[in-house]
């Protein structure tokens, strides 16, 4: 399940039920109206934040979904999976736009650059990859970690990328 909470009062607003296995990642759309959740049931679900109703179920990952992230313009959703792939989805239709292949192991984290042009993905293969969102081509592979990359994040100006790893760096 996914729980939505009122931060000021601590009261639960909604319990979102629909996934058939544990939920591994959640992310709000930039306008705050939609929530994406990725699950071990190999789906991504989109929810209306105000009503708690499910809007779409996105299927296509062959393995559990480990990370979900909306683009800053809210039009595209990225999802990473244990199947070593990243998928890009059209938020309004739920259609898969493209699949990004290049990692040799599980993808743990996906994040868009502030300008929506680049996607970063971190993986168990100890690399961070930068992708052109529109073409799906790999722009760059970043090496330097000696263990799994668990998290990636762009700076607000998009000029710096941070990556966190099991190697304690």
Beta strands, then each sheet from edge to edge (+ up, - down):
strand 1: 2-5
strand 2: 12-16
strand 3: 23-28
strand 4: 34-39
strand 5: 43-48
strand 6: 54-59
strand 7: 65-70
strand 8: 76-81
strand 9: 85-90
strand 10: 96-101
strand 11: 107-112
strand 12: 118-123
strand 13: 127-132
strand 14: 138-143
strand 15: 149-154
strand 16: 161-165
sheet 1: 1+ 2-
sheet 2: 3+ 4- 5+ 6-
sheet 3: 7+ 8- 9+ 10-
sheet 4: 11+ 12- 13+ 14-
sheet 5: 15+ 16-
end
